[in-house]
């Protein structure tokens, strides 16, 4: 009988060719990582270790600004899906930031 957990990898890694490896670095994964960081600092995502939320608005704003700079610097070099993804993520994060800081 096969154990269900034998194909699980530690947090942050994925199973590829029978080995636990870091996931492939893609533009989408990088943008989502930055987005997750901003959401964490806005208090929207709980700390996985403590289960508590943290609000650090200056760090959240810096991360949103970093995404905005990345969008500007990559304009014209992204495919349609990537351009739409970063546009939608920035729109959402900006709205959340304004709501959180009111």
C-alpha positions as CSV (number, residue, x, y, z in Angstrom):
1,X,0.0,0.0,0.0
2,X,1.4,3.4,-1.0
3,X,1.6,6.2,1.6
4,X,-0.2,9.3,0.4
5,X,2.5,11.6,1.9
6,X,5.4,9.9,0.1
7,X,5.0,12.2,-2.8
8,X,4.8,15.4,-0.7
9,X,7.5,18.0,-0.7
10,X,8.5,20.4,2.1
11,X,6.9,23.8,1.9
12,X,8.2,25.9,-1.0
13,X,9.3,22.9,-3.1
14,X,7.5,21.0,-5.9
15,X,7.8,17.4,-7.1
16,X,9.5,17.2,-10.5
17,X,10.8,13.9,-11.9
18,X,10.5,12.2,-8.5
19,X,12.6,14.9,-6.7
20,X,11.6,17.8,-4.5
21,X,13.0,20.9,-6.2
22,X,12.4,24.7,-6.0
23,X,9.7,25.7,-8.5
24,X,10.8,27.2,-11.8
25,X,11.4,31.0,-11.7
26,X,9.0,32.7,-14.0
27,X,7.8,36.3,-14.4
28,X,4.4,35.2,-13.1
29,X,5.8,33.4,-10.1
30,X,8.0,36.5,-9.2
31,X,5.0,38.9,-9.5
32,X,2.8,36.6,-7.4
33,X,5.6,36.3,-4.8
34,X,5.8,40.1,-4.5
35,X,2.0,40.3,-4.4
36,X,1.9,37.8,-1.5
37,X,4.4,39.8,0.4
38,X,2.3,42.9,0.0
39,X,-0.8,41.1,1.1
40,X,1.1,39.8,4.1
41,X,2.2,43.2,5.1
42,X,-1.3,44.6,4.6
43,X,-2.5,42.0,7.1
44,X,-4.5,40.0,4.5
45,X,-2.4,36.8,4.9
46,X,-1.6,35.2,8.2
47,X,1.9,34.4,9.3
48,X,2.1,30.6,8.7
49,X,4.3,30.1,11.8
50,X,2.2,32.0,14.3
51,X,-1.2,32.2,12.6
52,X,-1.3,36.0,13.4
53,X,-1.6,38.9,11.0
54,X,0.9,41.7,10.7
55,X,0.3,45.2,9.4
56,X,3.4,47.1,8.1
57,X,2.0,49.6,5.7
58,X,5.4,51.2,4.7
59,X,6.7,47.8,3.6
60,X,3.4,47.0,1.8
61,X,3.6,50.3,0.0
62,X,7.3,49.7,-0.9
63,X,6.4,46.3,-2.4
64,X,3.5,47.8,-4.4
65,X,5.8,50.5,-5.6
66,X,8.3,47.8,-6.6
67,X,5.7,46.0,-8.6
68,X,4.7,49.3,-10.3
69,X,8.4,50.0,-11.2
70,X,8.6,46.4,-12.6
71,X,5.5,47.0,-14.7
72,X,7.0,50.2,-16.1
73,X,10.4,48.7,-16.8
74,X,8.9,45.7,-18.5
75,X,6.2,47.5,-20.5
76,X,6.4,46.3,-24.1
77,X,8.3,43.2,-23.2
78,X,5.5,41.2,-21.7
79,X,3.1,38.9,-23.4
80,X,-0.6,39.9,-23.1
81,X,-1.3,37.5,-20.2
82,X,1.7,38.8,-18.2
83,X,0.8,42.4,-18.8
84,X,-2.8,41.8,-17.7
85,X,-1.7,39.9,-14.7
86,X,0.5,42.6,-13.3
87,X,-2.1,45.3,-14.1
88,X,-4.8,43.3,-12.2
89,X,-2.6,42.6,-9.3
90,X,-1.5,46.2,-8.9
91,X,-5.1,47.4,-9.2
92,X,-6.2,45.0,-6.4
93,X,-3.2,45.8,-4.2
94,X,-3.7,49.5,-4.5
95,X,-7.4,49.2,-3.6
96,X,-6.5,47.1,-0.6
97,X,-3.8,49.5,0.5
98,X,-6.2,52.5,0.4
99,X,-8.8,50.6,2.3
100,X,-6.4,49.4,5.0
101,X,-4.8,52.8,5.5
102,X,-8.1,54.8,5.7
